[in-house]
Every structure is written in structure tokens, then in C-alpha cells.
Amino acid sequence: MRELNRWRRFGVVLLAVGTALATSGYIGPGAGAGAIAVLIAVALGVLLLFAGVFWYPIKRMVRSRLGQAPAEEDAGR
């Protein structure tokens, strides 16, 4: 009798673990959309970071070499 109870317990534990692993991978539509929105926001943030760090100083340097006044200097005139 004890041997049968041990196998039943083992079967119940195995069933509980098996179903828990299968259902823990589900992401609801709200959480999935939120995760996608966060990934897009991070990607755009990195893109804008590079634009601010590299593009604008290079554009300013090119304008100064071509002899065009930057927008900050034009605003005071």
C-alpha cells in the first residue's frame, strides 16, 4: 500500500510540475505589447543618443567650415 501511495504522490508532483512549466511561458497580450513598446523606446533612445552625440557636432563643424553661421548665432541678429 505504501508503494502505491508513493507512486501516486510522484505522479501528482510530476503532473503539477509539468503543467506549471507549460503555463509559465505564457505572456498575456498586455504584457507582450508593453514589452514590445519598451524595446522600441530603448532602440529609439539609443538612436537619438547617437544622433545627439555624433550627428549634431559633425553638422556644426561642416557648417563652420563652409562659412555658414550656426542657428544660435542667427537668432541674435
PQR file with spaces between the fields and no chain letter, atoms N, CA, C, O and H, PARSE charges and radii, in Angstrom:
ATOM       1  N    MET     1       0.821   -1.197    0.000 -0.4000 1.5000
ATOM       2  CA   MET     1       0.000    0.000    0.000 -0.0000 2.0000
ATOM       3  C    MET     1       0.865    1.261    0.000  0.5500 1.7000
ATOM       4  O    MET     1       0.564    2.235   -0.690 -0.5500 1.4000
ATOM       5  N    ARG     2       1.939    1.226    0.782 -0.4000 1.5000
ATOM       6  CA   ARG     2       2.813    2.401    0.827 -0.0000 2.0000
ATOM       7  C    ARG     2       3.458    2.656   -0.538  0.5500 1.7000
ATOM       8  O    ARG     2       3.640    3.803   -0.948 -0.5500 1.4000
ATOM       9  H    ARG     2       2.183    0.435    1.342  0.4000 1.0000
ATOM      10  N    GLU     3       3.796    1.584   -1.220 -0.4000 1.5000
ATOM      11  CA   GLU     3       4.408    1.727   -2.546 -0.0000 2.0000
ATOM      12  C    GLU     3       3.451    2.395   -3.525  0.5500 1.7000
ATOM      13  O    GLU     3       3.882    3.213   -4.336 -0.5500 1.4000
ATOM      14  H    GLU     3       3.648    0.653   -0.887  0.4000 1.0000
ATOM      15  N    LEU     4       2.185    2.072   -3.470 -0.4000 1.5000
ATOM      16  CA   LEU     4       1.181    2.678   -4.336 -0.0000 2.0000
ATOM      17  C    LEU     4       1.008    4.160   -4.015  0.5500 1.7000
ATOM      18  O    LEU     4       0.896    4.978   -4.928 -0.5500 1.4000
ATOM      19  H    LEU     4       1.834    1.407   -2.810  0.4000 1.0000
ATOM      20  N    ASN     5       0.985    4.516   -2.735 -0.4000 1.5000
ATOM      21  CA   ASN     5       0.869    5.930   -2.348 -0.0000 2.0000
ATOM      22  C    ASN     5       2.079    6.736   -2.810  0.5500 1.7000
ATOM      23  O    ASN     5       1.949    7.891   -3.214 -0.5500 1.4000
ATOM      24  H    ASN     5       1.077    3.852   -1.993  0.4000 1.0000
ATOM      25  N    ARG     6       3.241    6.123   -2.747 -0.4000 1.5000
ATOM      26  CA   ARG     6       4.462    6.809   -3.190 -0.0000 2.0000
ATOM      27  C    ARG     6       4.392    7.116   -4.690  0.5500 1.7000
ATOM      28  O    ARG     6       4.765    8.209   -5.116 -0.5500 1.4000
ATOM      29  H    ARG     6       3.346    5.184   -2.419  0.4000 1.0000
ATOM      30  N    TRP     7       3.919    6.163   -5.487 -0.4000 1.5000
ATOM      31  CA   TRP     7       3.799    6.380   -6.928 -0.0000 2.0000
ATOM      32  C    TRP     7       2.705    7.403   -7.245  0.5500 1.7000
ATOM      33  O    TRP     7       2.839    8.180   -8.190 -0.5500 1.4000
ATOM      34  H    TRP     7       3.616    5.275   -5.142  0.4000 1.0000
ATOM      35  N    ARG     8       1.645    7.405   -6.474 -0.4000 1.5000
ATOM      36  CA   ARG     8       0.591    8.402   -6.671 -0.0000 2.0000
ATOM      37  C    ARG     8       1.116    9.804   -6.366  0.5500 1.7000
ATOM      38  O    ARG     8       0.871   10.748   -7.117 -0.5500 1.4000
ATOM      39  H    ARG     8       1.536    6.773   -5.706  0.4000 1.0000
ATOM      40  N    ARG     9       1.831    9.923   -5.272 -0.4000 1.5000
ATOM      41  CA   ARG     9       2.425   11.229   -4.937 -0.0000 2.0000
ATOM      42  C    ARG     9       3.389   11.671   -6.038  0.5500 1.7000
ATOM      43  O    ARG     9       3.389   12.827   -6.459 -0.5500 1.4000
ATOM      44  H    ARG     9       2.031    9.156   -4.662  0.4000 1.0000
ATOM      45  N    PHE    10       4.205   10.728   -6.490 -0.4000 1.5000
ATOM      46  CA   PHE    10       5.145   11.054   -7.556 -0.0000 2.0000
ATOM      47  C    PHE    10       4.406   11.507   -8.808  0.5500 1.7000
ATOM      48  O    PHE    10       4.825   12.461   -9.464 -0.5500 1.4000
ATOM      49  H    PHE    10       4.205    9.788   -6.148  0.4000 1.0000
ATOM      50  N    GLY    11       3.313   10.832   -9.146 -0.4000 1.5000
ATOM      51  CA   GLY    11       2.525   11.212  -10.316 -0.0000 2.0000
ATOM      52  C    GLY    11       1.882   12.581  -10.158  0.5500 1.7000
ATOM      53  O    GLY    11       1.848   13.364  -11.108 -0.5500 1.4000
ATOM      54  H    GLY    11       2.973   10.056   -8.613  0.4000 1.0000
ATOM      55  N    VAL    12       1.377   12.874   -8.978 -0.4000 1.5000
ATOM      56  CA   VAL    12       0.757   14.188   -8.728 -0.0000 2.0000
ATOM      57  C    VAL    12       1.812   15.297   -8.806  0.5500 1.7000
ATOM      58  O    VAL    12       1.572   16.343   -9.409 -0.5500 1.4000
ATOM      59  H    VAL    12       1.404   12.238   -8.207  0.4000 1.0000
ATOM      60  N    VAL    13       2.970   15.066   -8.201 -0.4000 1.5000
ATOM      61  CA   VAL    13       4.041   16.066   -8.253 -0.0000 2.0000
ATOM      62  C    VAL    13       4.521   16.259   -9.692  0.5500 1.7000
ATOM      63  O    VAL    13       4.741   17.388  -10.131 -0.5500 1.4000
ATOM      64  H    VAL    13       3.164   14.216   -7.712  0.4000 1.0000
ATOM      65  N    LEU    14       4.680   15.171  -10.412 -0.4000 1.5000
ATOM      66  CA   LEU    14       5.112   15.261  -11.810 -0.0000 2.0000
ATOM      67  C    LEU    14       4.093   16.020  -12.651  0.5500 1.7000
ATOM      68  O    LEU    14       4.471   16.840  -13.488 -0.5500 1.4000
ATOM      69  H    LEU    14       4.501   14.254  -10.055  0.4000 1.0000
ATOM      70  N    LEU    15       2.826   15.761  -12.443 -0.4000 1.5000
ATOM      71  CA   LEU    15       1.771   16.463  -13.160 -0.0000 2.0000
ATOM      72  C    LEU    15       1.767   17.952  -12.815  0.5500 1.7000
ATOM      73  O    LEU    15       1.623   18.797  -13.699 -0.5500 1.4000
ATOM      74  H    LEU    15       2.518   15.095  -11.764  0.4000 1.0000
ATOM      75  N    ALA    16       1.925   18.270  -11.533 -0.4000 1.5000
ATOM      76  CA   ALA    16       1.933   19.672  -11.106 -0.0000 2.0000
ATOM      77  C    ALA    16       3.124   20.421  -11.689  0.5500 1.7000
ATOM      78  O    ALA    16       2.981   21.553  -12.151 -0.5500 1.4000
ATOM      79  H    ALA    16       2.042   17.584  -10.815  0.4000 1.0000
ATOM      80  N    VAL    17       4.283   19.805  -11.668 -0.4000 1.5000
ATOM      81  CA   VAL    17       5.484   20.449  -12.222 -0.0000 2.0000
ATOM      82  C    VAL    17       5.368   20.581  -13.731  0.5500 1.7000
ATOM      83  O    VAL    17       5.742   21.609  -14.295 -0.5500 1.4000
ATOM      84  H    VAL    17       4.399   18.886  -11.292  0.4000 1.0000
ATOM      85  N    GLY    18       4.855   19.557  -14.387 -0.4000 1.5000
ATOM      86  CA   GLY    18       4.714   19.595  -15.842 -0.0000 2.0000
ATOM      87  C    GLY    18       3.767   20.670  -16.318  0.5500 1.7000
ATOM      88  O    GLY    18       4.044   21.348  -17.308 -0.5500 1.4000
ATOM      89  H    GLY    18       4.550   18.721  -13.929  0.4000 1.0000
ATOM      90  N    THR    19       2.656   20.836  -15.631 -0.4000 1.5000
ATOM      91  CA   THR    19       1.707   21.880  -16.045 -0.0000 2.0000
ATOM      92  C    THR    19       2.199   23.266  -15.658  0.5500 1.7000
ATOM      93  O    THR    19       1.912   24.239  -16.356 -0.5500 1.4000
ATOM      94  H    THR    19       2.431   20.285  -14.827  0.4000 1.0000
ATOM      95  N    ALA    20       2.933   23.371  -14.562 -0.4000 1.5000
ATOM      96  CA   ALA    20       3.451   24.679  -14.161 -0.0000 2.0000
ATOM      97  C    ALA    20       4.485   25.174  -15.167  0.5500 1.7000
ATOM      98  O    ALA    20       4.518   26.362  -15.487 -0.5500 1.4000
ATOM      99  H    ALA    20       3.166   22.581  -13.996  0.4000 1.0000
ATOM     100  N    LEU    21       5.328   24.272  -15.667 -0.4000 1.5000
ATOM     101  CA   LEU    21       6.330   24.679  -16.650 -0.0000 2.0000
ATOM     102  C    LEU    21       5.687   25.075  -17.974  0.5500 1.7000
ATOM     103  O    LEU    21       6.169   25.979  -18.657 -0.5500 1.4000
ATOM     104  H    LEU    21       5.301   23.307  -15.408  0.4000 1.0000
ATOM     105  N    ALA    22       4.606   24.404  -18.336 -0.4000 1.5000
ATOM     106  CA   ALA    22       3.951   24.705  -19.603 -0.0000 2.0000
ATOM     107  C    ALA    22       3.222   26.054  -19.547  0.5500 1.7000
ATOM     108  O    ALA    22       3.200   26.783  -20.539 -0.5500 1.4000
ATOM     109  H    ALA    22       4.214   23.670  -17.781  0.4000 1.0000
ATOM     110  N    THR    23       2.638   26.382  -18.419 -0.4000 1.5000
ATOM     111  CA   THR    23       1.868   27.622  -18.324 -0.0000 2.0000
ATOM     112  C    THR    23       2.718   28.817  -17.949  0.5500 1.7000
ATOM     113  O    THR    23       2.283   29.953  -18.138 -0.5500 1.4000
ATOM     114  H    THR    23       2.655   25.789  -17.613  0.4000 1.0000
ATOM     115  N    SER    24       3.907   28.605  -17.425 -0.4000 1.5000
ATOM     116  CA   SER    24       4.715   29.749  -17.011 -0.0000 2.0000
ATOM     117  C    SER    24       5.311   30.493  -18.197  0.5500 1.7000
ATOM     118  O    SER    24       5.817   31.602  -18.026 -0.5500 1.4000
ATOM     119  H    SER    24       4.260   27.682  -17.271  0.4000 1.0000
ATOM     120  N    GLY    25       5.265   29.918  -19.389 -0.4000 1.5000
ATOM     121  CA   GLY    25       5.813   30.577  -20.564 -0.0000 2.0000
ATOM     122  C    GLY    25       4.838   31.504  -21.253  0.5500 1.7000
ATOM     123  O    GLY    25       5.205   32.155  -22.231 -0.5500 1.4000
ATOM     124  H    GLY    25       4.854   29.017  -19.527  0.4000 1.0000
ATOM     125  N    TYR    26       3.619   31.588  -20.781 -0.4000 1.5000
ATOM     126  CA   TYR    26       2.605   32.419  -21.423 -0.0000 2.0000
ATOM     127  C    TYR    26       2.766   33.869  -21.010  0.5500 1.7000
ATOM     128  O    TYR    26       2.904   34.169  -19.824 -0.5500 1.4000
ATOM     129  H    TYR    26       3.321   31.060  -19.986  0.4000 1.0000
ATOM     130  N    ILE    27       2.749   34.756  -21.971 -0.4000 1.5000
ATOM     131  CA   ILE    27       2.748   36.194  -21.714 -0.0000 2.0000
ATOM     132  C    ILE    27       1.448   36.720  -22.296  0.5500 1.7000
ATOM     133  O    ILE    27       1.136   36.486  -23.464 -0.5500 1.4000
ATOM     134  H    ILE    27       2.637   34.512  -22.934  0.4000 1.0000
ATOM     135  N    GLY    28       0.706   37.420  -21.484 -0.4000 1.5000
ATOM     136  CA   GLY    28      -0.571   37.955  -21.937 -0.0000 2.0000
ATOM     137  C    GLY    28      -0.379   39.046  -22.977  0.5500 1.7000
ATOM     138  O    GLY    28       0.733   39.544  -23.155 -0.5500 1.4000
ATOM     139  H    GLY    28       0.959   37.610  -20.535  0.4000 1.0000
ATOM     140  N    PRO    29      -1.443   39.419  -23.662 -0.5600 1.5000
ATOM     141  CA   PRO    29      -1.325   40.425  -24.716  0.2800 2.0000
ATOM     142  C    PRO    29      -0.901   41.795  -24.195  0.5500 1.7000
ATOM     143  O    PRO    29      -0.188   42.524  -24.885 -0.5500 1.4000
ATOM     144  N    GLY    30      -1.327   42.149  -22.999 -0.4000 1.5000
ATOM     145  CA   GLY    30      -0.931   43.436  -22.436 -0.0000 2.0000
ATOM     146  C    GLY    30       0.546   43.488  -22.090  0.5500 1.7000
ATOM     147  O    GLY    30       1.228   44.472  -22.375 -0.5500 1.4000
ATOM     148  H    GLY    30      -1.906   41.557  -22.439  0.4000 1.0000
ATOM     149  N    ALA    31       1.033   42.424  -21.476 -0.4000 1.5000
ATOM     150  CA   ALA    31       2.451   42.358  -21.115 -0.0000 2.0000
ATOM     151  C    ALA    31       3.323   42.269  -22.364  0.5500 1.7000
ATOM     152  O    ALA    31       4.401   42.863  -22.412 -0.5500 1.4000
ATOM     153  H    ALA    31       0.479   41.624  -21.244  0.4000 1.0000
ATOM     154  N    GLY    32       2.865   41.532  -23.369 -0.4000 1.5000
ATOM     155  CA   GLY    32       3.633   41.423  -24.614 -0.0000 2.0000
ATOM     156  C    GLY    32       3.718   42.755  -25.335  0.5500 1.7000
ATOM     157  O    GLY    32       4.783   43.133  -25.823 -0.5500 1.4000
ATOM     158  H    GLY    32       1.990   41.050  -23.329  0.4000 1.0000
ATOM     159  N    ALA    33       2.599   43.472  -25.406 -0.4000 1.5000
ATOM     160  CA   ALA    33       2.606   44.781  -26.059 -0.0000 2.0000
ATOM     161  C    ALA    33       3.466   45.767  -25.276  0.5500 1.7000
ATOM     162  O    ALA    33       4.156   46.597  -25.867 -0.5500 1.4000
ATOM     163  H    ALA    33       1.733   43.165  -25.010  0.4000 1.0000
ATOM     164  N    GLY    34       3.428   45.678  -23.961 -0.4000 1.5000
ATOM     165  CA   GLY    34       4.267   46.546  -23.138 -0.0000 2.0000
ATOM     166  C    GLY    34       5.743   46.263  -23.339  0.5500 1.7000
ATOM     167  O    GLY    34       6.555   47.186  -23.403 -0.5500 1.4000
ATOM     168  H    GLY    34       2.868   45.003  -23.480  0.4000 1.0000
ATOM     169  N    ALA    35       6.094   44.986  -23.441 -0.4000 1.5000
ATOM     170  CA   ALA    35       7.495   44.611  -23.665 -0.0000 2.0000
ATOM     171  C    ALA    35       7.975   45.096  -25.030  0.5500 1.7000
ATOM     172  O    ALA    35       9.102   45.572  -25.161 -0.5500 1.4000
ATOM     173  H    ALA    35       5.435   44.236  -23.389  0.4000 1.0000
ATOM     174  N    ILE    36       7.129   44.977  -26.036 -0.4000 1.5000
ATOM     175  CA   ILE    36       7.495   45.468  -27.369 -0.0000 2.0000
ATOM     176  C    ILE    36       7.652   46.985  -27.353  0.5500 1.7000
ATOM     177  O    ILE    36       8.576   47.515  -27.970 -0.5500 1.4000
ATOM     178  H    ILE    36       6.213   44.590  -25.930  0.4000 1.0000
ATOM     179  N    ALA    37       6.765   47.689  -26.658 -0.4000 1.5000
ATOM     180  CA   ALA    37       6.858   49.146  -26.572 -0.0000 2.0000
ATOM     181  C    ALA    37       8.143   49.576  -25.869  0.5500 1.7000
ATOM     182  O    ALA    37       8.770   50.557  -26.267 -0.5500 1.4000
ATOM     183  H    ALA    37       6.014   47.259  -26.157  0.4000 1.0000
ATOM     184  N    VAL    38       8.531   48.850  -24.832 -0.4000 1.5000
ATOM     185  CA   VAL    38       9.772   49.175  -24.122 -0.0000 2.0000
ATOM     186  C    VAL    38      10.975   48.949  -25.028  0.5500 1.7000
ATOM     187  O    VAL    38      11.901   49.760  -25.035 -0.5500 1.4000
ATOM     188  H    VAL    38       8.021   48.052  -24.509  0.4000 1.0000
ATOM     189  N    LEU    39      10.976   47.865  -25.789 -0.4000 1.5000
ATOM     190  CA   LEU    39      12.091   47.603  -26.702 -0.0000 2.0000
ATOM     191  C    LEU    39      12.203   48.686  -27.777  0.5500 1.7000
ATOM     192  O    LEU    39      13.305   49.117  -28.114 -0.5500 1.4000
ATOM     193  H    LEU    39      10.224   47.206  -25.784  0.4000 1.0000
ATOM     194  N    ILE    40      11.068   49.121  -28.310 -0.4000 1.5000
ATOM     195  CA   ILE    40      11.084   50.184  -29.311 -0.0000 2.0000
ATOM     196  C    ILE    40      11.584   51.491  -28.695  0.5500 1.7000
ATOM     197  O    ILE    40      12.364   52.211  -29.318 -0.5500 1.4000
ATOM     198  H    ILE    40      10.173   48.770  -28.036  0.4000 1.0000
ATOM     199  N    ALA    41      11.140   51.800  -27.479 -0.4000 1.5000
ATOM     200  CA   ALA    41      11.567   53.027  -26.818 -0.0000 2.0000
ATOM     201  C    ALA    41      13.064   53.025  -26.538  0.5500 1.7000
ATOM     202  O    ALA    41      13.729   54.048  -26.698 -0.5500 1.4000
ATOM     203  H    ALA    41      10.505   51.216  -26.973  0.4000 1.0000
ATOM     204  N    VAL    42      13.596   51.879  -26.121 -0.4000 1.5000
ATOM     205  CA   VAL    42      15.035   51.785  -25.863 -0.0000 2.0000
ATOM     206  C    VAL    42      15.817   51.948  -27.167  0.5500 1.7000
ATOM     207  O    VAL    42      16.838   52.636  -27.192 -0.5500 1.4000
ATOM     208  H    VAL    42      13.056   51.047  -25.991  0.4000 1.0000
ATOM     209  N    ALA    43      15.350   51.327  -28.242 -0.4000 1.5000
ATOM     210  CA   ALA    43      16.034   51.443  -29.530 -0.0000 2.0000
ATOM     211  C    ALA    43      16.020   52.887  -30.025  0.5500 1.7000
ATOM     212  O    ALA    43      17.035   53.383  -30.515 -0.5500 1.4000
ATOM     213  H    ALA    43      14.521   50.768  -28.221  0.4000 1.0000
ATOM     214  N    LEU    44      14.879   53.565  -29.902 -0.4000 1.5000
ATOM     215  CA   LEU    44      14.820   54.968  -30.317 -0.0000 2.0000
ATOM     216  C    LEU    44      15.671   55.851  -29.422  0.5500 1.7000
ATOM     217  O    LEU    44      16.276   56.815  -29.892 -0.5500 1.4000
ATOM     218  H    LEU    44      14.055   53.163  -29.504  0.4000 1.0000
ATOM     219  N    GLY    45      15.723   55.532  -28.145 -0.4000 1.5000
ATOM     220  CA   GLY    45      16.574   56.297  -27.231 -0.0000 2.0000
ATOM     221  C    GLY    45      18.043   56.181  -27.593  0.5500 1.7000
ATOM     222  O    GLY    45      18.775   57.170  -27.563 -0.5500 1.4000
ATOM     223  H    GLY    45      15.232   54.749  -27.764  0.4000 1.0000
ATOM     224  N    VAL    46      18.472   54.978  -27.934 -0.4000 1.5000
ATOM     225  CA   VAL    46      19.870   54.784  -28.348 -0.0000 2.0000
ATOM     226  C    VAL    46      20.143   55.516  -29.655  0.5500 1.7000
ATOM     227  O    VAL    46      21.202   56.122  -29.820 -0.5500 1.4000
ATOM     228  H    VAL    46      17.877   54.175  -27.959  0.4000 1.0000
ATOM     229  N    LEU    47      19.197   55.464  -30.580 -0.4000 1.5000
ATOM     230  CA   LEU    47      19.353   56.164  -31.851 -0.0000 2.0000
ATOM     231  C    LEU    47      19.470   57.676  -31.644  0.5500 1.7000
ATOM     232  O    LEU    47      20.324   58.326  -32.246 -0.5500 1.4000
ATOM     233  H    LEU    47      18.336   54.973  -30.446  0.4000 1.0000
ATOM     234  N    LEU    48      18.617   58.223  -30.800 -0.4000 1.5000
ATOM     235  CA   LEU    48      18.675   59.657  -30.525 -0.0000 2.0000
ATOM     236  C    LEU    48      19.933   60.042  -29.747  0.5500 1.7000
ATOM     237  O    LEU    48      20.457   61.144  -29.911 -0.5500 1.4000
ATOM     238  H    LEU    48      17.922   57.696  -30.311  0.4000 1.0000
ATOM     239  N    LEU    49      20.410   59.140  -28.907 -0.4000 1.5000
ATOM     240  CA   LEU    49      21.668   59.387  -28.204 -0.0000 2.0000
ATOM     241  C    LEU    49      22.808   59.528  -29.193  0.5500 1.7000
ATOM     242  O    LEU    49      23.606   60.460  -29.096 -0.5500 1.4000
ATOM     243  H    LEU    49      19.984   58.245  -28.774  0.4000 1.0000
ATOM     244  N    PHE    50      22.887   58.613  -30.142 -0.4000 1.5000
ATOM     245  CA   PHE    50      23.944   58.705  -31.146 -0.0000 2.0000
ATOM     246  C    PHE    50      23.770   59.937  -32.028  0.5500 1.7000
ATOM     247  O    PHE    50      24.756   60.551  -32.435 -0.5500 1.4000
ATOM     248  H    PHE    50      22.239   57.856  -30.221  0.4000 1.0000
ATOM     249  N    ALA    51      22.540   60.299  -32.321 -0.4000 1.5000
ATOM     250  CA   ALA    51      22.309   61.497  -33.123 -0.0000 2.0000
ATOM     251  C    ALA    51      22.788   62.727  -32.376  0.5500 1.7000
ATOM     252  O    ALA    51      23.406   63.609  -32.972 -0.5500 1.4000
ATOM     253  H    ALA    51      21.739   59.801  -31.989  0.4000 1.0000
ATOM     254  N    GLY    52      22.518   62.801  -31.102 -0.4000 1.5000
ATOM     255  CA   GLY    52      22.939   63.961  -30.320 -0.0000 2.0000
ATOM     256  C    GLY    52      24.432   64.015  -30.100  0.5500 1.7000
ATOM     257  O    GLY    52      25.019   65.097  -30.076 -0.5500 1.4000
ATOM     258  H    GLY    52      22.015   62.084  -30.618  0.4000 1.0000
ATOM     259  N    VAL    53      25.052   62.863  -29.940 -0.4000 1.5000
ATOM     260  CA   VAL    53      26.478   62.830  -29.641 -0.0000 2.0000
ATOM     261  C    VAL    53      27.315   62.996  -30.899  0.5500 1.7000
ATOM     262  O    VAL    53      28.346   63.667  -30.864 -0.5500 1.4000
ATOM     263  H    VAL    53      24.575   61.984  -29.960  0.4000 1.0000
ATOM     264  N    PHE    54      26.900   62.405  -31.997 -0.4000 1.5000
ATOM     265  CA   PHE    54      27.735   62.411  -33.193 -0.0000 2.0000
ATOM     266  C    PHE    54      27.234   63.331  -34.304  0.5500 1.7000
ATOM     267  O    PHE    54      28.025   64.090  -34.864 -0.5500 1.4000
ATOM     268  H    PHE    54      26.062   61.859  -32.025  0.4000 1.0000
ATOM     269  N    TRP    55      25.947   63.284  -34.638 -0.4000 1.5000
ATOM     270  CA   TRP    55      25.446   63.991  -35.811 -0.0000 2.0000
ATOM     271  C    TRP    55      25.515   65.503  -35.650  0.5500 1.7000
ATOM     272  O    TRP    55      26.030   66.181  -36.539 -0.5500 1.4000
ATOM     273  H    TRP    55      25.305   62.668  -34.183  0.4000 1.0000
ATOM     274  N    TYR    56      25.025   66.044  -34.570 -0.4000 1.5000
ATOM     275  CA   TYR    56      24.974   67.493  -34.433 -0.0000 2.0000
ATOM     276  C    TYR    56      26.354   68.140  -34.342  0.5500 1.7000
ATOM     277  O    TYR    56      26.547   69.184  -34.965 -0.5500 1.4000
ATOM     278  H    TYR    56      24.607   65.493  -33.848  0.4000 1.0000
ATOM     279  N    PRO    57      27.319   67.598  -33.615 -0.5600 1.5000
ATOM     280  CA   PRO    57      28.654   68.199  -33.668  0.2800 2.0000
ATOM     281  C    PRO    57      29.297   68.139  -35.054  0.5500 1.7000
ATOM     282  O    PRO    57      29.985   69.075  -35.461 -0.5500 1.4000
ATOM     283  N    ILE    58      29.076   67.050  -35.771 -0.4000 1.5000
ATOM     284  CA   ILE    58      29.626   66.951  -37.127 -0.0000 2.0000
ATOM     285  C    ILE    58      28.946   67.967  -38.036  0.5500 1.7000
ATOM     286  O    ILE    58      29.611   68.621  -38.839 -0.5500 1.4000
ATOM     287  H    ILE    58      28.517   66.290  -35.440  0.4000 1.0000
ATOM     288  N    LYS    59      27.632   68.105  -37.919 -0.4000 1.5000
ATOM     289  CA   LYS    59      26.906   69.080  -38.732 -0.0000 2.0000
ATOM     290  C    LYS    59      27.374   70.499  -38.419  0.5500 1.7000
ATOM     291  O    LYS    59      27.515   71.323  -39.323 -0.5500 1.4000
ATOM     292  H    LYS    59      27.092   67.574  -37.266  0.4000 1.0000
ATOM     293  N    ARG    60      27.611   70.777  -37.159 -0.4000 1.5000
ATOM     294  CA   ARG    60      28.085   72.101  -36.763 -0.0000 2.0000
ATOM     295  C    ARG    60      29.487   72.367  -37.329  0.5500 1.7000
ATOM     296  O    ARG    60      29.773   73.474  -37.784 -0.5500 1.4000
ATOM     297  H    ARG    60      27.497   70.107  -36.425  0.4000 1.0000
ATOM     298  N    MET    61      30.349   71.360  -37.302 -0.4000 1.5000
ATOM     299  CA   MET    61      31.700   71.512  -37.828 -0.0000 2.0000
ATOM     300  C    MET    61      31.657   71.745  -39.339  0.5500 1.7000
ATOM     301  O    MET    61      32.405   72.578  -39.850 -0.5500 1.4000
ATOM     302  H    MET    61      30.117   70.461  -36.933  0.4000 1.0000
ATOM     303  N    VAL    62      30.807   71.033  -40.053 -0.4000 1.5000
ATOM     304  CA   VAL    62      30.700   71.202  -41.503 -0.0000 2.0000
ATOM     305  C    VAL    62      30.178   72.602  -41.822  0.5500 1.7000
ATOM     306  O    VAL    62      30.681   73.247  -42.743 -0.5500 1.4000
ATOM     307  H    VAL    62      30.200   70.355  -39.638  0.4000 1.0000
ATOM     308  N    ARG    63      29.192   73.079  -41.088 -0.4000 1.5000
ATOM     309  CA   ARG    63      28.666   74.422  -41.323 -0.0000 2.0000
ATOM     310  C    ARG    63      29.717   75.491  -41.070  0.5500 1.7000
ATOM     311  O    ARG    63      29.794   76.471  -41.812 -0.5500 1.4000
ATOM     312  H    ARG    63      28.784   72.555  -40.340  0.4000 1.0000
ATOM     313  N    SER    64      30.524   75.317  -40.036 -0.4000 1.5000
ATOM     314  CA   SER    64      31.544   76.316  -39.745 -0.0000 2.0000
ATOM     315  C    SER    64      32.641   76.312  -40.811  0.5500 1.7000
ATOM     316  O    SER    64      33.200   77.363  -41.126 -0.5500 1.4000
ATOM     317  H    SER    64      30.461   74.522  -39.433  0.4000 1.0000
ATOM     318  N    ARG    65      32.948   75.164  -41.356 -0.4000 1.5000
ATOM     319  CA   ARG    65      33.965   75.103  -42.415 -0.0000 2.0000
ATOM     320  C    ARG    65      33.446   75.663  -43.731  0.5500 1.7000
ATOM     321  O    ARG    65      34.226   76.184  -44.528 -0.5500 1.4000
ATOM     322  H    ARG    65      32.494   74.310  -41.100  0.4000 1.0000
ATOM     323  N    LEU    66      32.139   75.564  -43.972 -0.4000 1.5000
ATOM     324  CA   LEU    66      31.563   76.116  -45.193 -0.0000 2.0000
ATOM     325  C    LEU    66      31.296   77.609  -45.075  0.5500 1.7000
ATOM     326  O    LEU    66      30.975   78.260  -46.069 -0.5500 1.4000
ATOM     327  H    LEU    66      31.505   75.141  -43.325  0.4000 1.0000
ATOM     328  N    GLY    67      31.424   78.157  -43.880 -0.4000 1.5000
ATOM     329  CA   GLY    67      31.232   79.581  -43.693 -0.0000 2.0000
ATOM     330  C    GLY    67      29.811   79.979  -43.365  0.5500 1.7000
ATOM     331  O    GLY    67      29.506   81.170  -43.295 -0.5500 1.4000
ATOM     332  H    GLY    67      31.684   77.629  -43.072  0.4000 1.0000
ATOM     333  N    GLN    68      28.938   79.016  -43.161 -0.4000 1.5000
ATOM     334  CA   GLN    68      27.566   79.335  -42.789 -0.0000 2.0000
ATOM     335  C    GLN    68      27.503   79.497  -41.275  0.5500 1.7000
ATOM     336  O    GLN    68      28.145   78.755  -40.531 -0.5500 1.4000
ATOM     337  H    GLN    68      29.185   78.048  -43.217  0.4000 1.0000
ATOM     338  N    ALA    69      26.717   80.482  -40.828 -0.4000 1.5000
ATOM     339  CA   ALA    69      26.586   80.721  -39.397 -0.0000 2.0000
ATOM     340  C    ALA    69      25.631   79.697  -38.795  0.5500 1.7000
ATOM     341  O    ALA    69      24.609   79.374  -39.400 -0.5500 1.4000
ATOM     342  H    ALA    69      26.196   81.084  -41.432  0.4000 1.0000
ATOM     343  N    PRO    70      25.953   79.184  -37.608 -0.5600 1.5000
ATOM     344  CA   PRO    70      25.017   78.270  -36.942  0.2800 2.0000
ATOM     345  C    PRO    70      23.716   78.971  -36.559  0.5500 1.7000
ATOM     346  O    PRO    70      23.667   80.200  -36.513 -0.5500 1.4000
ATOM     347  N    ALA    71      22.700   78.228  -36.293 -0.4000 1.5000
ATOM     348  CA   ALA    71      21.389   78.769  -35.985 -0.0000 2.0000
ATOM     349  C    ALA    71      21.403   79.612  -34.711  0.5500 1.7000
ATOM     350  O    ALA    71      20.619   80.555  -34.605 -0.5500 1.4000
ATOM     351  H    ALA    71      22.740   77.229  -36.331  0.4000 1.0000
ATOM     352  N    GLU    72      22.272   79.304  -33.737 -0.4000 1.5000
ATOM     353  CA   GLU    72      22.320   80.069  -32.494 -0.0000 2.0000
ATOM     354  C    GLU    72      22.789   81.497  -32.757  0.5500 1.7000
ATOM     355  O    GLU    72      22.300   82.443  -32.140 -0.5500 1.4000
ATOM     356  H    GLU    72      22.909   78.538  -33.824  0.4000 1.0000
ATOM     357  N    GLU    73      23.731   81.644  -33.667 -0.4000 1.5000
ATOM     358  CA   GLU    73      24.255   82.978  -33.950 -0.0000 2.0000
ATOM     359  C    GLU    73      23.244   83.789  -34.789  0.5500 1.7000
ATOM     360  O    GLU    73      23.180   85.010  -34.649 -0.5500 1.4000
ATOM     361  H    GLU    73      24.129   80.875  -34.168  0.4000 1.0000
ATOM     362  N    ASP    74      22.477   83.144  -35.634 -0.4000 1.5000
ATOM     363  CA   ASP    74      21.472   83.837  -36.442 -0.0000 2.0000
ATOM     364  C    ASP    74      20.307   84.346  -35.598  0.5500 1.7000
ATOM     365  O    ASP    74      19.677   85.340  -35.957 -0.5500 1.4000
ATOM     366  H    ASP    74      22.529   82.152  -35.748  0.4000 1.0000
ATOM     367  N    ALA    75      20.015   83.689  -34.496 -0.4000 1.5000
ATOM     368  CA   ALA    75      18.876   84.061  -33.678 -0.0000 2.0000
ATOM     369  C    ALA    75      19.069   85.420  -33.013  0.5500 1.7000
ATOM     370  O    ALA    75      18.084   86.108  -32.743 -0.5500 1.4000
ATOM     371  H    ALA    75      20.526   82.881  -34.204  0.4000 1.0000
ATOM     372  N    GLY    76      20.299   85.823  -32.744 -0.4000 1.5000
ATOM     373  CA   GLY    76      20.562   87.101  -32.077 -0.0000 2.0000
ATOM     374  C    GLY    76      20.555   88.292  -33.027  0.5500 1.7000
ATOM     375  O    GLY    76      20.534   89.431  -32.559 -0.5500 1.4000
ATOM     376  H    GLY    76      21.099   85.264  -32.963  0.4000 1.0000
ATOM     377  N    ARG    77      20.571   88.084  -34.298 -0.4000 1.5000
ATOM     378  CA   ARG    77      20.657   89.207  -35.244 -0.0000 2.0000
ATOM     379  C    ARG    77      19.333   89.734  -35.671  0.5500 1.7000
ATOM     380  O    ARG    77      19.269   90.674  -36.462 -0.5500 1.4000
ATOM     381  H    ARG    77      20.587   87.159  -34.677  0.4000 1.0000
